Amino acid sequence: MKRRSKASDTHSIRAHVREFAIPPIHDALVLGRHAPIGCKAFRKALDLLMAQPFEHIELDDPVVNDLLVRAAILRRVPQDKLVAFVLQQVKPLMGADEVLHLDLDIRVTVEGSDL
């Protein structure tokens, strides 16, 4: 049975509103093994919404199933290092039914000689 509000009841609603961003994904998505939406559906959406290509990395892990990462990120950091980072640093923060959005801050130091 639905409870009706009384005159003495007080209600408060707070919302943080921001514009929906296009693209909705900047650097990467981590998809849990039991996420409500699969990798194929996300890849199709990314292909429609974004000009930048994303790479699919499938993982053999009980929590993390897939990683979708902007191809430009993989030009700056080796895939194995990115996967190790996700498994060590991000995986403990998520459940197998979640999808996490990553904004990555990757800094590369280059040095040259004999130029």
Buried (B, 14 or more C-beta within 10 A) or exposed (E): EEEEEEEEEEEEEEEEEEEEEEEEBBBBBBBBBEBEEEBEEBBEBBEEEBEEEBBBBEBEBEBBBBBBBBEEBBEEBEEEEBBEBBBEEBBEEBEBEBBBEBEBEEEEEEEEEEE
